[in-house]
Amino acid sequence: MKSIKLKIVTPEKVVLSDTVAQVSLDTKMGQITILPNHLPLVAELVPGEIIVKKSAKGREQESWVAVSGGFVEVLPDTVVVLADTAEYAAEIDQARAEEARIKAEELLKEKMVDSEEYAYVAAKLQKELARLRVVRRRR
């Protein structure tokens, strides 16, 4: 079976470097699934999830990673994800993510005159919603 080299990198660390069967991720164009021999592509990621499927000993394994944005570069046999943040579903504390979501929603309800501050809070809310979506689906 053909495979793809996948690397997920954040400014802090390499989150994943492995050979996988397929990768699905959320881009500004919508969710895409990348299989071996995919056409070259560069796309902007939106806050969401990366679903990694790997075949091992005849069994398919899935892992989920929450990302807050970034870029993906696709080559025929390699996928590189440059993410702002990335964390496995198992690493996410659901209670803390829910608290952060509530706090971000409250901040958005306040009257803000600074568009930069509004954009920051809106991006934080999108990040927390993506984290919650990943952890709720996978637990």
C-alpha positions in Angstrom: 0.0 0.0 0.0 1.3 3.5 -0.9 2.0 6.0 1.8 2.8 9.6 2.5 5.4 11.2 4.7 3.6 13.6 7.1 5.2 16.2 9.2 3.3 18.5 11.5 5.4 21.4 12.9 4.7 24.3 15.2 7.0 27.1 16.2 7.8 25.1 19.4 8.2 21.6 18.2 7.7 18.8 15.7 4.3 17.4 16.7 4.3 14.5 14.3 6.7 13.0 11.8 5.5 9.7 10.4 4.4 7.7 7.3 0.7 7.6 6.9 -2.0 6.3 4.5 -4.0 9.6 4.3 -4.5 13.0 5.9 -7.7 15.1 6.1 -7.6 18.7 7.2 -9.6 21.9 7.2 -8.5 24.7 4.8 -10.0 27.9 3.7 -11.2 26.0 0.6 -13.0 23.4 2.8 -11.9 20.1 4.2 -9.5 18.2 2.0 -8.2 14.6 2.1 -4.7 14.0 0.8 -3.8 10.5 -0.5 -0.5 9.3 -2.0 0.4 11.0 -5.3 -1.8 14.0 -4.6 -1.2 17.0 -6.9 1.1 19.6 -5.4 -0.8 22.2 -3.4 -0.3 25.0 -0.9 -3.3 26.0 1.2 -4.1 28.0 4.3 -5.4 26.1 7.3 -8.3 27.3 9.4 -8.8 26.4 13.0 -10.0 22.8 13.0 -8.8 19.2 13.0 -6.3 17.1 11.2 -7.4 13.4 10.9 -4.4 11.1 10.3 -5.1 7.6 9.1 -2.3 5.0 9.3 -2.4 1.3 8.3 -0.4 -1.0 10.6 -0.5 -4.8 10.3 -3.7 -4.7 8.3 -5.5 -2.5 10.8 -6.4 1.2 10.3 -5.5 3.6 13.1 -6.8 7.1 13.3 -5.4 10.1 15.3 -6.8 13.5 15.7 -4.9 16.8 16.0 -6.4 20.2 16.8 -4.8 23.1 14.9 -5.4 26.8 15.2 -4.4 27.7 11.7 -1.3 27.7 9.5 -0.4 26.3 6.1 -0.1 23.0 4.4 2.2 22.1 1.6 1.4 18.9 -0.4 3.9 17.2 -2.7 3.3 13.8 -4.4 4.8 11.8 -1.5 5.1 14.4 1.3 2.8 16.6 3.4 4.2 19.3 5.6 1.8 21.2 8.0 3.1 24.4 9.5 0.7 25.1 12.3 0.4 28.0 14.7 -0.5 25.4 17.4 -1.2 21.7 17.2 -2.2 19.2 19.9 -3.4 15.7 20.0 -7.0 15.1 21.2 -5.6 13.2 24.2 -3.5 16.3 25.3 -6.5 18.6 25.4 -8.1 19.3 28.8 -11.8 19.7 27.9 -12.6 21.7 31.1 -9.9 24.2 30.5 -10.8 24.5 26.8 -14.4 25.1 27.7 -13.4 27.8 30.2 -11.3 29.5 27.6 -14.2 29.4 25.1 -16.5 31.0 27.6 -14.0 33.7 28.4 -13.5 34.5 24.7 -17.2 34.6 24.1 -17.6 37.1 27.0 -14.8 39.3 25.7 -16.5 39.3 22.2 -19.8 40.5 23.8 -18.0 43.5 25.4 -17.9 46.7 23.4 -14.5 46.9 21.6 -13.4 49.8 19.6 -10.0 48.3 18.6 -10.4 46.1 15.6 -7.0 44.4 16.3 -8.2 43.4 19.8 -11.4 42.1 18.3 -9.6 40.0 15.7 -7.3 38.6 18.4 -10.3 37.5 20.6 -12.2 36.1 17.6 -9.2 34.0 16.6 -8.8 32.8 20.2 -12.5 31.8 20.2 -12.1 29.9 16.9 -9.0 28.1 18.3 -10.9 27.0 21.4 -13.9 25.9 19.4 -11.6 23.7 17.3 -10.0 22.2 20.3 -13.4 21.4 21.9 -14.7 19.9 18.6 -11.7 17.6 18.4 -11.8 16.4 22.0 -15.6 15.9 22.1 -15.6 13.8 18.9 -12.7 11.6 20.0 -13.5 10.8 23.6 
